[in-house]
Amino acid sequence: MKKITLTIVGITISLASFAQPNYGKTPQDSITCIESLIYKDYLKNDPKLALSLWKVAYRVCPQSQKTLYINGVDMYKDLADKETDKIKKEAYLDTMFSIYDRRIEMFGQKGLVLGYKGQSMLVSRQDEKEKTFEILNEALNLTGNNTQSGTLVAAMFAIINLEKIGKKTKEEVVELFEKTIAICAANKDGKDAENYAKAEESIQSVTSPYLDCAVLVPLAEKNFEANKENVDWLRQTVRLLKAKKCYDTNIFEKLAVAYFKLEPSAEGAAGMGNLYLGKREFSKAAEWFLKAVDLATTDADKADYTYSIAQAYSYSKNYSSAKTYALKAAGLKSGWGEPYLLIGDCYAQSASTCDDGELGKWSVYWAAVDKYQKAKAIDGSVTSDANQKIASISAHFPETKDVFFYSKKAGDSYTVGCWINESTTIKTK
């Protein structure tokens, strides 16, 4: 009875739309198509019947619905996942990939669909690495900034697979990295921003081993002339070289100057600051980081740039200023241990200048350990680094007899003089 009812409905619909080829070439095809499209009602409860009906619709009215292809891929993927016979499994996969191709033929969207096909191949056809990359790369070239986030991630995995077997170079991996990251950045404010942010994180992670100065610097030199007016390329390249501390190179100076000229941003000013750090021109570095602080819009960025000022002063042995800015940085970002590690380092490096002939040369080490202890107490991520510093500094502690000579003992309060002017407790070996 249900089939008869559906048939009547199908006749009515088909007669009304007979001029449209979407539901078949003839009135009978249209009836068959409408009856078969109810396969969707059985996808969960009777997948066998669903597949049988789907096959009819796929044959009779391939232009009826885009979901015909989406569901078809899902059904054949499920069959392949569950199949233990290798020959049958491959047959199911072949059908699944042919569905992607026919979808393009019927509904277009070639770049988008090739992206989905490439993602599936990356997982299920690991012996077809070159073909997988070709498909994903074609998808990326066709869709540009509209490339689906999953396709961007898959493309990076695919090219890295080829690099591992000698079919691609490290430079080619980094070039694609720059391209995919730029696309993620272009979608950072779109409706799918969260997925692109996750994609960027995955791309950064998988490409990290390839991002070193030996690869990045020659690549930047090669591409600079063609991109010196491309603010997006400049921004990304400065960011990469900065992350890998490739400051002490001629190309970094060119990049930083060109970038700041086009986009006088906090990040650009920080790039200039890092440039001068690499050149050991610490006063100029501090000036540029101060500009970065002024241009920054978030406390997190202000904290990072303020910390960079502290580093610049510490490198120039202006420890008092380094401490001042390190504390400012810590105040802008709660639970951050790095500034306290830096202060501890400044204290420890003051041993010779703070040697008063008595306990002064040791007191700076005690104060340094206090800062290392504070750093790991508020920030678990620096615990290992802090412990290494504590172990190293502790070797410089005096013997018990050394402090006893001054009528002192371990645990006594002591005020560190020199430029530090801070209370600590006496510590011995």
JOLIN-V752031 format. One record per backbone hydrogen bond with DSSP energy under -1.0 kcal/mol. CO is the residue of the C=O (numbers start at 0). NH is the residue of the N-H. If there is no record, write none. Layout:
<<CO/NH> <CO/NH>>
This chain:
<<0/4> <1/5> <2/6> <3/7> <4/8> <5/9> <6/10> <7/11> <8/12> <9/13> <10/14> <11/15> <12/16> <16/19> <20/23> <25/29> <26/30> <27/31> <28/32> <29/33> <30/34> <31/35> <32/36> <35/38> <36/39> <37/40> <38/41> <41/45> <45/49> <46/50> <47/51> <48/52> <49/53> <50/54> <51/55> <52/56> <53/57> <54/58> <55/59> <56/60> <60/63> <65/68> <65/69> <66/70> <67/71> <68/72> <69/73> <70/74> <71/75> <72/76> <73/77> <74/78> <75/79> <76/80> <77/81> <78/82> <84/88> <85/89> <86/90> <87/91> <88/92> <89/93> <90/94> <91/95> <92/96> <93/97> <94/98> <95/99> <96/100> <97/101> <98/102> <99/103> <100/104> <101/105> <102/106> <103/107> <108/112> <109/113> <110/114> <111/115> <112/116> <113/117> <114/118> <115/119> <116/120> <117/121> <118/122> <119/123> <120/124> <124/127> <127/131> <128/132> <129/133> <130/134> <131/135> <132/136> <133/137> <134/138> <135/139> <136/140> <137/141> <138/142> <139/143> <142/145> <143/146> <147/151> <148/152> <149/153> <150/154> <151/155> <152/156> <153/157> <154/158> <155/159> <156/160> <157/161> <158/162> <159/163> <161/166> <162/165> <168/172> <169/173> <170/174> <171/175> <172/176> <173/177> <174/178> <175/179> <176/180> <177/181> <178/182> <179/183> <180/184> <181/185> <184/187> <186/189> <189/192> <191/195> <192/196> <193/197> <194/198> <195/199> <196/200> <197/201> <198/202> <199/203> <200/204> <201/205> <202/206> <203/207> <206/209> <207/210> <209/211> <211/214> <211/215> <212/216> <214/218> <215/219> <216/220> <217/221> <218/222> <219/223> <222/226> <223/226> <223/227> <226/229> <229/233> <230/234> <231/235> <232/236> <233/237> <234/238> <235/239> <236/240> <237/241> <238/242> <239/243> <240/245> <241/244> <244/246> <246/248> <248/252> <249/253> <250/254> <251/255> <252/256> <253/257> <254/258> <255/259> <256/260> <257/261> <258/262> <262/264> <264/268> <265/269> <266/270> <267/271> <268/272> <269/273> <270/274> <271/275> <272/276> <273/277> <274/278> <275/280> <276/279> <280/284> <281/285> <282/286> <283/287> <284/288> <285/289> <286/290> <287/291> <288/292> <289/293> <290/294> <291/295> <297/301> <298/302> <299/303> <300/304> <301/305> <302/306> <303/307> <304/308> <305/309> <306/310> <307/311> <308/312> <309/313> <310/314> <311/315> <312/317> <313/316> <316/318> <317/321> <318/322> <319/323> <320/324> <321/325> <322/326> <323/327> <324/328> <325/329> <326/330> <336/340> <337/341> <338/342> <339/343> <340/344> <341/345> <342/346> <343/347> <344/348> <346/349> <347/350> <349/353> <358/362> <359/363> <361/365> <362/366> <363/367> <364/368> <365/369> <366/370> <367/371> <368/372> <369/373> <370/374> <371/375> <372/376> <373/377> <374/378> <378/381> <379/382> <381/385> <382/386> <383/387> <384/388> <385/389> <386/390> <387/391> <388/392> <389/393> <392/395> <393/396> <397/428> <398/402> <399/403> <400/404> <402/405> <402/407> <403/406> <408/411> <411/425> <413/423> <415/421> <416/419> <416/420> <421/415> <423/413> <425/410>>
